[in-house]
Amino acid sequence: MKAIRVHMFGQPEVMECEEIPEIFPVKNQLKIDVKAIGVNPVDTYIRAGVYPIKPDLPYTPGKDAAGIITEMGPDVKHWSVGDRVYVCGNLSGSYAQNLICEENQAYILPDNISFSSGAALGVPYSTAFFALNYRAAAKPGETVLIHGASGAVGIAAIQIAKSCGLRVIGTAGTDDGLTLLKEQGVIAALNHNSTDYLDAIEELTCGQGVDVILEMLANVNLDNDLKLLGMYGRVVVIGNRGVIEIDPRDTMGKNATILGMSLFNAHDNELTEIHAAIKAGLIDGRYCPVIHSEAPLADAAFTHDLVMKNGVNGKIILIS
């Protein structure tokens, strides 16, 4: 089968499309015929060798994919060959024609959802759900500010927040991104490339500040975020690419909280709950991934360049 392999950490060009031996499931594992693959920023950090947890070389990248179960280990109890699934995490890497995962890493893909949309679900939607509902404990009626809301996690967060009864303010850096946010139903779309874009927050919140901020680039925004929070406000740090200086006094008078998060720390029961909620939202149409573009598996290096560019709205998908 064909798979992307990384033999050394480095730039996107270290990824090579190779023919590798077939893989087979054992125990409670599933073999998935991969139809579509989600490209996530974390994939680029791992490939570059800057992620704290490094795989043994060589390896096949990728956490997310969607496809069809073709084989099962003898201990699998809850799946059938032919089931349509998406995966969030796996054992063999998703940038391939086939992958192996534990049965609890696969989730049913409703018939109304395409494989490309299924591949856009795993990391983005579970990250957004975990941030909003488990870390921030957001409540109906609260106001959430989503920085970088036109990206895959941001769009997922908008849809999840709206379905939970939150008021959503989103930021983006391009006209297309701002249009997308309005189409997604935010109460305000702010251009984070404008020097005074945060001035609108006071009027949008009647001077009370925002209750929750989902922060995709904490090293740029965290200091300002703390000033935007209302009483008992929470910032959830989803993404960060460096260091920043803050004044802790900005948290004291508001009893505000800075919350870190990593999806990898979610417990199994939390992931089960999250993906049950995602399934329900897919079936009734509340959740609908936005696809930026699709590319063939052999163009994985191109997608790793693209996913890190500013102004990429929605999810990038590889087709195996």
C-alpha positions as CSV (number, residue, x, y, z in Angstrom):
1,M,0.0,0.0,0.0
2,K,1.0,3.6,-0.4
3,A,1.9,5.7,2.6
4,I,3.7,8.9,3.5
5,R,6.9,8.1,5.4
6,V,9.1,10.4,7.4
7,H,12.7,9.1,7.8
8,M,14.1,12.3,9.5
9,F,12.6,15.3,11.2
10,G,12.6,18.5,9.2
11,Q,10.9,20.6,6.5
12,P,7.8,19.3,4.7
13,E,10.0,17.8,1.9
14,V,11.1,15.1,4.3
15,M,7.8,13.4,3.7
16,E,8.0,10.8,0.9
17,C,5.2,8.7,-0.6
18,E,6.4,5.1,-0.5
19,E,5.1,1.6,-1.1
20,I,5.1,-0.2,2.3
21,P,3.9,-3.7,3.4
22,E,0.3,-4.3,4.1
23,I,-0.8,-3.9,7.8
24,F,-3.2,-6.2,9.7
25,P,-5.3,-5.8,12.8
26,V,-4.8,-7.9,16.0
27,K,-6.8,-8.2,19.2
28,N,-9.2,-5.2,19.4
29,Q,-7.9,-3.4,16.4
30,L,-9.6,-2.2,13.2
31,K,-8.2,-1.9,9.7
32,I,-9.6,1.1,7.8
33,D,-9.6,1.6,4.1
34,V,-8.8,5.3,4.2
35,K,-10.8,7.5,1.9
36,A,-9.8,11.0,3.2
37,I,-7.3,12.4,5.7
38,G,-7.4,15.5,7.8
39,V,-4.3,17.7,7.9
40,N,-3.7,19.3,11.3
41,P,-1.1,21.8,12.5
42,V,0.0,19.3,15.1
43,D,1.1,17.0,12.2
44,T,3.5,19.7,11.1
45,Y,5.0,20.2,14.6
46,I,5.6,16.4,14.9
47,R,7.2,16.2,11.4
48,A,9.5,19.2,12.2
49,G,10.6,17.5,15.4
50,V,9.5,20.4,17.7
51,Y,6.6,18.6,19.3
52,P,7.3,17.4,22.9
53,I,6.4,13.8,22.0
54,K,8.3,12.4,19.1
55,P,7.5,9.2,17.2
56,D,10.2,6.7,16.4
57,L,11.6,7.1,12.9
58,P,10.5,6.3,10.3
59,Y,6.9,6.9,10.8
60,T,3.6,7.7,8.9
61,P,2.1,11.0,10.0
62,G,-1.5,11.8,10.8
63,K,-4.2,11.5,13.5
64,D,-7.4,12.0,11.6
65,A,-9.1,10.1,8.7
66,A,-12.3,8.7,7.5
67,G,-13.0,5.5,5.6
68,I,-14.5,2.0,5.8
69,I,-13.7,-0.9,8.1
70,T,-12.2,-3.8,6.0
71,E,-10.8,-6.1,8.7
72,M,-11.1,-6.6,12.5
73,G,-9.1,-8.2,15.2
74,P,-10.7,-11.2,17.0
75,D,-11.5,-9.2,20.1
76,V,-13.5,-6.5,18.4
77,K,-17.1,-6.5,19.7
78,H,-18.8,-3.3,18.6
79,W,-18.0,-2.9,14.9
80,S,-18.7,-4.7,11.6
81,V,-16.8,-4.9,8.3
82,G,-18.2,-2.3,6.0
83,D,-19.0,0.3,8.7
84,R,-18.3,3.9,7.7
85,V,-16.1,5.6,10.4
86,Y,-13.9,8.5,11.2
87,V,-10.9,8.2,13.5
88,C,-9.4,10.5,16.0
89,G,-6.0,9.0,16.7
90,N,-4.7,5.7,15.4
91,L,-1.7,3.3,15.7
92,S,-0.1,3.3,12.2
93,G,-0.6,6.9,10.9
94,S,-3.4,8.2,8.7
95,Y,-1.4,9.5,5.7
96,A,-1.8,6.2,4.0
97,Q,-4.2,4.0,2.0
98,N,-4.9,1.9,5.1
99,L,-4.5,2.4,8.8
100,I,-4.8,0.5,12.0
101,C,-6.6,1.9,15.1
102,E,-7.9,0.6,18.4
103,E,-11.7,0.1,18.2
104,N,-12.2,3.0,20.7
105,Q,-10.4,5.4,18.4
106,A,-13.1,5.0,15.7
107,Y,-16.5,6.6,15.6
108,I,-19.5,6.1,13.4
109,L,-19.7,8.4,10.4
110,P,-23.4,9.2,9.7
111,D,-24.6,8.4,6.1
112,N,-25.3,12.1,5.5
113,I,-21.6,13.1,6.0
114,S,-19.0,12.7,3.3
115,F,-15.6,11.1,3.9
116,S,-13.9,14.4,3.4
117,S,-16.1,16.0,6.0
118,G,-15.5,13.0,8.3
119,A,-11.8,13.5,8.0
120,A,-12.3,17.1,9.2
121,L,-13.9,16.0,12.5
122,G,-11.4,14.3,14.8
123,V,-9.0,16.8,16.2
124,P,-10.8,20.1,15.3
125,Y,-14.3,19.2,16.7
126,S,-13.1,17.3,19.7
127,T,-10.6,20.1,20.5
128,A,-13.3,22.7,20.3
129,F,-15.8,20.7,22.3
130,F,-13.2,19.9,25.0
131,A,-12.1,23.5,25.2
132,L,-15.6,25.0,25.5
133,N,-17.4,22.4,27.5
134,Y,-14.8,20.7,29.7
135,R,-12.1,23.3,30.2
136,A,-14.1,26.6,30.1
137,A,-17.4,25.0,31.3
138,A,-19.2,27.5,29.1
139,K,-22.8,28.2,29.9
140,P,-25.8,29.1,27.7
141,G,-26.1,32.9,27.4
142,E,-22.4,33.6,27.9
143,T,-20.3,35.4,25.3
144,V,-17.3,33.6,23.7
145,L,-14.5,35.3,21.7
146,I,-12.8,32.9,19.3
147,H,-9.5,34.1,17.9
148,G,-8.6,32.7,14.5
149,A,-12.2,31.6,14.1
150,S,-12.0,30.9,10.3
151,G,-9.6,27.9,10.8
152,A,-10.8,24.3,11.3
153,V,-10.9,24.4,15.1
154,G,-12.4,27.9,15.1
155,I,-15.3,26.9,12.7
156,A,-16.0,23.8,14.9
157,A,-16.0,26.1,18.0
158,I,-18.5,28.5,16.4
159,Q,-20.9,25.7,15.5
160,I,-20.5,24.0,18.9
161,A,-20.9,27.3,20.9
162,K,-24.0,28.3,18.9
163,S,-25.6,24.9,19.5
164,C,-24.9,25.4,23.2
165,G,-26.6,28.8,23.3
166,L,-23.6,31.0,23.5
167,R,-23.1,34.4,21.8
168,V,-20.1,34.1,19.5
169,I,-17.6,36.8,18.4
170,G,-15.0,35.6,15.9
171,T,-11.9,37.1,14.4
172,A,-10.2,36.4,11.1
173,G,-7.6,38.2,9.0
174,T,-9.1,38.3,5.5
175,D,-12.2,39.4,3.8
176,D,-13.0,35.8,2.8
177,G,-12.5,34.7,6.4
178,L,-14.8,37.5,7.8
179,T,-17.5,36.5,5.3
180,L,-17.2,32.9,6.3
181,L,-17.7,33.9,10.0
182,K,-20.8,35.9,9.2
183,E,-22.1,32.9,7.2
184,Q,-21.5,30.7,10.3
185,G,-23.7,33.1,12.3
186,V,-21.4,35.0,14.7
187,I,-22.8,38.2,16.2
188,A,-19.7,40.0,15.1
189,A,-16.7,39.2,12.8
190,L,-13.6,41.3,13.7
191,N,-10.5,41.7,11.5
192,H,-7.5,40.9,13.8
193,N,-5.2,42.7,11.3
194,S,-6.8,46.0,12.2
195,T,-5.0,47.8,15.0
196,D,-8.2,48.8,16.9
197,Y,-10.3,45.6,16.3
198,L,-10.6,44.9,20.0
199,D,-12.3,48.2,20.7
200,A,-15.6,46.7,19.5
201,I,-15.7,44.2,22.4
202,E,-16.9,46.8,25.0
203,E,-20.0,47.7,22.9
204,L,-20.7,44.1,21.9
205,T,-20.7,43.0,25.6
206,C,-22.4,46.2,27.0
207,G,-19.2,46.9,28.9
208,Q,-19.2,43.6,30.8
209,G,-16.4,41.9,28.9
210,V,-16.4,38.4,27.4
211,D,-17.0,35.3,29.5
212,V,-14.8,32.9,27.5
213,I,-11.9,33.3,25.0
214,L,-10.6,30.5,22.9
215,E,-7.1,31.4,22.1
216,M,-5.3,29.9,19.1
217,L,-2.2,32.1,19.3
218,A,-1.5,32.9,22.9
219,N,2.0,34.3,22.4
220,V,0.4,37.2,20.4
221,N,-2.9,37.7,22.2
222,L,-2.9,36.6,25.8
223,D,-2.0,39.9,27.3
224,N,-4.8,41.6,25.5
225,D,-7.2,38.7,26.3
226,L,-6.9,39.2,30.0
227,K,-8.1,42.8,29.6
228,L,-11.1,41.8,27.6
229,L,-12.5,39.3,30.1
230,G,-15.5,40.0,32.3
231,M,-15.9,38.9,35.9
232,Y,-15.0,35.2,36.3
233,G,-13.8,35.1,32.7
234,R,-11.8,32.2,31.3
235,V,-9.1,32.0,28.6
236,V,-8.5,28.6,27.1
237,V,-5.1,28.3,25.5
238,I,-5.5,26.0,22.5
239,G,-2.5,27.2,20.4
240,N,0.8,28.9,21.2
241,R,4.1,29.5,19.2
242,G,6.3,31.4,21.7
243,V,6.5,33.3,24.9
244,I,4.6,36.4,26.1
245,E,4.7,38.7,29.1
246,I,1.4,39.3,31.0
247,D,0.4,41.2,34.1
248,P,-1.1,38.8,36.6
249,R,-3.1,41.7,38.1
250,D,-5.3,41.6,35.1
251,T,-6.7,38.3,36.4
252,M,-6.9,39.3,40.1
253,G,-9.7,41.9,40.1
254,K,-11.9,39.7,37.9
255,N,-11.2,36.3,39.4
256,A,-10.2,35.4,35.9
257,T,-8.6,32.1,34.9
258,I,-6.1,31.0,32.3
259,L,-6.7,27.4,31.3
260,G,-4.3,25.3,29.2
261,M,-5.6,22.4,27.3
262,S,-4.3,19.4,25.3
263,L,-6.7,17.0,23.7
264,F,-4.3,14.2,24.5
265,N,-5.1,14.7,28.2
266,A,-8.8,14.0,27.7
267,H,-9.9,10.8,29.5
268,D,-11.5,8.0,27.6
269,N,-15.0,8.7,29.1
270,E,-14.7,12.3,28.1
271,L,-13.8,11.4,24.5
272,T,-16.8,9.0,24.4
273,E,-19.1,11.8,25.5
274,I,-17.5,14.3,23.1
275,H,-17.9,12.1,20.0
276,A,-21.4,11.1,21.0
277,A,-22.3,14.8,21.0
278,I,-20.5,15.3,17.7
279,K,-22.5,12.4,16.1
280,A,-25.7,14.0,17.2
281,G,-24.7,17.4,15.8
282,L,-23.8,15.8,12.5
283,I,-27.0,14.0,12.2
284,D,-29.2,17.0,12.8
285,G,-27.1,19.4,10.8
286,R,-25.8,21.6,13.7
287,Y,-22.2,20.6,12.8
288,C,-20.9,20.8,9.3
289,P,-17.2,21.0,8.6
290,V,-16.0,23.6,6.1
291,I,-13.4,22.2,3.6
292,H,-10.8,24.6,2.3
293,S,-9.3,22.2,-0.3
294,E,-8.5,18.7,-1.2
295,A,-5.2,17.3,-2.5
296,P,-3.8,13.8,-3.4
297,L,-1.8,11.9,-0.8
298,A,1.4,12.4,-2.7
299,D,1.0,16.2,-2.2
300,A,1.3,15.9,1.6
301,A,4.3,18.3,1.7
302,F,2.3,21.0,-0.1
303,T,-0.5,20.7,2.4
304,H,1.9,21.0,5.3
305,D,3.0,24.3,3.9
306,L,-0.5,25.4,3.3
307,V,-2.0,24.5,6.7
308,M,0.5,26.9,8.4
309,K,-0.3,29.9,6.1
310,N,-2.5,32.8,7.3
311,G,-5.9,33.1,5.7
312,V,-6.5,29.4,5.2
313,N,-10.2,29.1,6.0
314,G,-11.5,25.6,6.9
315,K,-10.0,22.2,6.7
316,I,-7.3,20.8,4.3
317,I,-7.9,17.2,3.2
318,L,-5.7,14.6,1.6
319,I,-7.4,12.0,-0.6
320,S,-5.7,8.6,-0.5
